[in-house]
Amino acid sequence: MHTNDKIFVAGHKGLVGSAIVRSLREQGYRNLLLVKSEDLDLRDEETTLKFFKETKPDYVFLAAAKCGGIKDNIEHPVQFLQDNLKIQSSVISASHKTDVKKLMFLGSACIYPKQCEQPIKEEYLLSGYLEPTNEAYSLAKIAGIKLCQAYNKQYGTNFISVQPSNVYGPKDNFHPETSHVIAGLIRRFHEAKVSGKERIECWGSGSARREFIYVEDLADALIFLMNHYDDSEIINVGVGRDVSIKELVAHIVDVVGYEGEVGWDTSKPEGMKQRLLDTTKLTNLGWKPQTSLDNGLFLTYEYFKLEEK
C-alpha cells in the first residue's frame, strides 16, 4: 500500500476496525474511506456494490462482523450465521466487481476444530468438529475464507484471510450480555469493586486456556500483512502463548483492584479446553507483538473507566 492509496476499513467503529484506522493514520495513510453502519448496510449486496462503484477503494480491510461472547453466540446463532454471511458476500463480491487491488478478510481462531492439536497450525482447518458454543460464527468465518480462496482461484484476485487469537483493548464491547471474556470480566469486577460486592462467580472451571492479543498489536500485524503477504492460504496472528481463564481472572483482579472472593460455576460452558495458535508463518515474515498481557489489561481498564464517566 502507498500512503495515497484509497483504503476502505469496513467496520471502522468496532474494536479491530478502529485500531486499524488509528494505526493506518499513525503510519501516514490519509486517504481512508470510513462510513458508519447506519449509513451503509453491508448486509445489502446492492447497496454495498453501489458504494464501491462510487468510491473505488484500492484496498479493503474487512473487519465488519456480528460478534460476541459465548452467551451471545449460544442465544443468537441465526444472527451470527446470517449477518456475517451477508456482510462477507457483499463486500467480497463488490471488491471483485470494482477491481480492488487487495482485500483482507478478518477471520477468527474459533474456525479451528474443538479437538485440535496445540499449538494450532493453519492446515488444521476443517480437520474435525467445531466447538458447539460458537459454531454459527465459526461456520460463517470459514465460508468467508473459502469465498476469498474461490475468487482467487477463479478470477485471480488478491484476497487474503487472517485468523487472530482472542482480541481485547480500547473500543471493546463491555456490555454485560454480549461482551467477550476480557471486556466482560473487567466490567464485572469493576462494578463489584464499586458496589462492595464480596463475591463474583465466573463461568466454567477456569481451566480453559486462551491466547489474547492486544488490539493495537493486531492492527499493526494486519497492516504489516497487507503489505507483505499475498498467499491464498490463511495465516494466524497471535502472541505465541496462552493463559488459563483462572490466571486471566487473577490478572484482571489485580488490575481492577477487586478485593472480594472469586468463585467458579462449573455448570456453565467454557468452550474448548485450549486454543493457542501456531504463529510460525507470521514470525518468519518478521512481525512480533509488543504489548504484554498485564500492560494491555491496564490500558483496557483505563479506557473502560474513561468511558464509564
Secondary structure as UniProt FT lines:
FT   TURN            3..4
FT   STRAND          7..10
FT   TURN            11..13
FT   HELIX           15..26
FT   TURN            27..28
FT   STRAND          32..33
FT   TURN            37..39
FT   TURN            42..43
FT   HELIX           45..55
FT   STRAND          59..62
FT   HELIX           70..75
FT   HELIX           77..97
FT   TURN            98..99
FT   STRAND          102..106
FT   HELIX           109..111
FT   HELIX           122..124
FT   TURN            125..126
FT   HELIX           132..134
FT   HELIX           135..155
FT   STRAND          159..164
FT   STRAND          166..168
FT   TURN            170..171
FT   TURN            176..178
FT   HELIX           181..195
FT   STRAND          199..203
FT   STRAND          209..210
FT   STRAND          212..214
FT   HELIX           215..228
FT   STRAND          235..237
FT   STRAND          243..244
FT   HELIX           245..256
FT   STRAND          261..265
FT   TURN            266..267
FT   STRAND          274..275
FT   HELIX           280..285
FT   HELIX           293..308
//
